[in-house]
Amino acid sequence: LLAQVIAHELMHAVMDIHLLGDDRHRNFKIKDGLYHLKEECLANALSLMLIKYTLSDEQNKFVADFVKTQPFAYKLGLDYAMAGELTVERAFMAWMWM
């Protein structure tokens, strides 16, 4: 579980670096509800994809079961991750250009 939490926070850092370094977002309000939904969902999807290859099947199931208990935005990230890498990649690219 710690690996997923660290990976999740790392994904936030990656997205924040993009957001703060992009002039198109200079007036963007991070407290926006849609932003929160997108970022939490994507941070979970990317972190789950990242740890998928480093954890055992049993550990991945434990993490997935934990994510299922989280609020909607986080659970949506699990749905994206389970849909596959192409879905996560498309979601990430859409987020980067929002």
N, C-alpha and C positions, 0 to 999 in steps of 0.2 A: 504494500500500500504506500509506503514511503517513496518508492521509486516513481509511482504514478503522481503523487503530490508534487514531488520535485520537478518532474517532467511537465506537469500542468503549469506550475509557476514559471518555468523556463519558457513555455509557449506564450504566456502572458508577456514576458519580457521581449520576446521576438516581435510580437504584434505591437507592443507599445513603442518599440524603437521605430518600427515602420510608421506608425501613426504620428508620432511626434516629429519625425523627420520629413514629413510630407506636407508641403505647403497647402495642398488641397484640404487638409484637415485642421488648418490653423484656428478656425472658429468652432471646432467640434467640441461638444460637451460630453465628457466621458461618463457622466451620470445618466445619460440618455438610456432609457429602458431597452430599446432595440439594440444599442451597442452592447449592453450587458448580456443580453440573450445571445447575440452572435459571438462575442468574445468568450464567454464561458463554455458555450457549446463547442466552439472550435478549439479552445485550449484543451478540453477533455478529449475531443476526437484525435487531435494531433498527439497528445501525450499517450493515449491508449495505443495508437498505431506505433509509437516509438518504443514503448515497453513490451509490446506484443512479441517482439523477437528476442527479448532478453529474459523473459520470465517463463516458467514452466506453464503448461496448460492449467494445472491446478491453481497456480498463483494468478494467472490471468482471469480465471473464473471467479476467484475471490475478489479481485479488483472490480470486475464487471458487476458482481452481486452488490458490492458496496456502492458503486455509481448508481445502480438502480434505486437506491434509497435516497439519493440526492434530489434537490429541486429540479424542475423541468428543464432548464437550460443545460444543466450538467448531464441529465439523462439523454437529452437530444444528441449530445456529443457521442455517447455510447452507440446510439442508433446510427450515426454517421460512420463511426469506426467499424461497426459490424457490417455496414453496407459495402465497405471496401475502400481501398486506397484511392481509386479514381474519384469516388464521391468526396472523400476528404480533400483531395487535391483541388477539385472544382470548388468546394466550399471555401477553401483557403484563398484561392485566386479571386473569387467573388468578393471575399472580405477585404482583400488588399486593395481592390479598386472601388470600394463602396464610396 
